[in-house]
Amino acid sequence: MYRKTVLDIENKITNGNPTAYQPNNYLVCVGYAEVTDKVENPKVVWFNHDELKITPSKESFKQLQEELDRTDLLIAHNIKYDLTWLYECGFSYEGDLYDTMTGEYLLSRGAKIA
Protein backbone atom coordinates (compact mmCIF):
# COMPACT_ATOMS: atom_id res chain seq x y z
CA MET A 1 0.00 0.00 0.00
CA TYR A 2 1.23 3.49 -0.90
CA ARG A 3 1.37 5.44 2.38
CA LYS A 4 0.81 9.21 2.29
CA THR A 5 1.70 11.45 5.22
CA VAL A 6 0.97 15.14 5.65
CA LEU A 7 3.51 17.00 7.78
CA ASP A 8 4.10 20.46 9.24
CA ILE A 9 7.03 21.67 11.30
CA GLU A 10 7.15 24.45 13.84
CA ASN A 11 10.45 26.06 14.66
CA LYS A 12 11.88 28.86 16.79
CA ILE A 13 13.73 31.53 14.85
CA THR A 14 16.06 34.23 16.10
CA ASN A 15 17.36 37.41 14.53
CA GLY A 16 14.70 37.24 11.80
CA ASN A 17 16.59 34.45 10.02
CA PRO A 18 14.25 31.45 9.57
CA THR A 19 16.81 28.98 8.21
CA ALA A 20 17.79 25.75 9.88
CA TYR A 21 21.41 26.86 9.59
CA GLN A 22 21.12 29.70 12.12
CA PRO A 23 22.76 28.28 15.28
CA ASN A 24 20.17 29.70 17.71
CA ASN A 25 17.17 28.44 15.72
CA TYR A 26 15.67 25.10 16.69
CA LEU A 27 12.91 22.64 15.90
CA VAL A 28 9.96 22.97 18.29
CA CYS A 29 7.63 20.22 17.03
CA VAL A 30 6.45 18.28 14.01
CA GLY A 31 2.80 17.50 13.37
CA TYR A 32 1.93 14.67 11.03
CA ALA A 33 -0.91 12.38 10.01
CA GLU A 34 -1.52 9.56 7.60
CA VAL A 35 -3.77 10.47 4.67
CA THR A 36 -6.26 7.93 3.39
CA ASP A 37 -9.66 9.21 2.25
CA LYS A 38 -9.17 11.77 5.02
CA VAL A 39 -6.47 12.83 7.46
CA GLU A 40 -6.44 10.28 10.28
CA ASN A 41 -4.98 10.25 13.79
CA PRO A 42 -2.93 13.47 13.74
CA LYS A 43 0.08 13.37 16.04
CA VAL A 44 2.57 15.93 17.33
CA VAL A 45 6.15 15.07 18.22
CA TRP A 46 7.76 17.63 20.52
CA PHE A 47 11.46 18.44 20.40
CA ASN A 48 11.97 21.81 22.14
CA HIS A 49 9.60 24.11 23.93
CA ASP A 50 10.81 26.83 26.29
CA GLU A 51 7.58 27.32 28.22
CA LEU A 52 6.75 23.61 28.53
CA LYS A 53 10.37 22.76 29.41
CA ILE A 54 10.57 20.13 26.66
CA THR A 55 13.96 19.12 25.31
CA PRO A 56 14.82 16.69 22.49
CA SER A 57 14.75 13.00 23.30
CA LYS A 58 15.83 9.86 21.47
CA GLU A 59 12.22 8.66 21.64
CA SER A 60 10.82 11.74 19.85
CA PHE A 61 13.49 11.44 17.15
CA LYS A 62 12.79 7.70 16.77
CA GLN A 63 9.01 8.23 16.55
CA LEU A 64 9.27 10.75 13.71
CA GLN A 65 11.97 8.82 11.83
CA GLU A 66 9.84 5.66 11.94
CA GLU A 67 6.94 7.61 10.44
CA LEU A 68 9.19 8.98 7.69
CA ASP A 69 10.47 5.45 7.01
CA ARG A 70 6.89 4.16 6.54
CA THR A 71 5.96 7.07 4.25
CA ASP A 72 5.95 6.79 0.45
CA LEU A 73 4.58 10.30 -0.25
CA LEU A 74 5.31 13.25 2.04
CA ILE A 75 2.90 16.20 1.72
CA ALA A 76 3.59 19.68 3.10
CA HIS A 77 3.09 23.35 2.35
CA ASN A 78 6.47 24.72 1.21
CA ILE A 79 8.04 21.30 1.58
CA LYS A 80 11.54 22.50 0.74
CA TYR A 81 11.54 24.48 3.99
CA ASP A 82 10.28 21.55 6.08
CA LEU A 83 12.70 19.09 4.48
CA THR A 84 15.64 21.43 5.03
CA TRP A 85 14.80 21.52 8.72
CA LEU A 86 14.32 17.76 8.93
CA TYR A 87 17.59 17.02 7.12
CA GLU A 88 19.53 19.55 9.22
CA CYS A 89 18.13 17.94 12.39
CA GLY A 90 19.41 14.53 11.27
CA PHE A 91 16.27 12.94 9.81
CA SER A 92 16.27 11.12 6.50
CA TYR A 93 13.58 10.77 3.86
CA GLU A 94 13.91 9.54 0.30
CA GLY A 95 10.32 9.01 -0.89
CA ASP A 96 8.09 11.06 -3.15
CA LEU A 97 7.12 14.64 -2.33
CA TYR A 98 4.08 16.85 -2.89
CA ASP A 99 4.22 20.56 -2.15
CA THR A 100 0.80 22.14 -1.60
CA MET A 101 2.30 25.61 -2.09
CA THR A 102 3.41 24.71 -5.61
CA GLY A 103 0.04 23.06 -6.26
CA GLU A 104 -1.75 26.21 -5.08
CA TYR A 105 0.41 28.37 -7.37
CA LEU A 106 -0.29 26.18 -10.38
CA LEU A 107 -4.03 25.97 -9.74
CA SER A 108 -4.30 29.76 -9.37
CA ARG A 109 -2.21 30.19 -12.56
CA GLY A 110 0.22 32.36 -10.62
CA ALA A 111 -2.42 34.89 -9.59
CA LYS A 112 -2.31 36.10 -6.00
CA ILE A 113 -5.47 35.10 -4.19
CA ALA A 114 -6.28 37.04 -1.03
JOGIBEL-V104626 format. One record per residue. N is the residue number from 1. PSI is psi in whole degrees, 0 to 359 (NA if undefined). Layout:
N&PSI / N&PSI
//
This chain:
1&138 / 2&113 / 3&126 / 4&135 / 5&131 / 6&141 / 7&148 / 8&133 / 9&153 / 10&134 / 11&159 / 12&127 / 13&150 / 14&156 / 15&25 / 16&8 / 17&106 / 18&5 / 19&158 / 20&352 / 21&354 / 22&121 / 23&331 / 24&357 / 25&151 / 26&159 / 27&127 / 28&305 / 29&166 / 30&124 / 31&141 / 32&161 / 33&148 / 34&143 / 35&120 / 36&244 / 37&343 / 38&172 / 39&126 / 40&142 / 41&60 / 42&143 / 43&155 / 44&129 / 45&122 / 46&140 / 47&310 / 48&138 / 49&114 / 50&311 / 51&325 / 52&357 / 53&42 / 54&134 / 55&159 / 56&145 / 57&159 / 58&326 / 59&318 / 60&320 / 61&313 / 62&316 / 63&313 / 64&319 / 65&321 / 66&321 / 67&316 / 68&323 / 69&328 / 70&346 / 71&134 / 72&328 / 73&119 / 74&127 / 75&131 / 76&161 / 77&118 / 78&58 / 79&334 / 80&325 / 81&311 / 82&316 / 83&321 / 84&315 / 85&314 / 86&313 / 87&316 / 88&333 / 89&1 / 90&6 / 91&160 / 92&147 / 93&133 / 94&12 / 95&194 / 96&159 / 97&148 / 98&126 / 99&113 / 100&335 / 101&318 / 102&318 / 103&317 / 104&317 / 105&315 / 106&318 / 107&329 / 108&2 / 109&35 / 110&356 / 111&140 / 112&127 / 113&123 / 114&NA
//
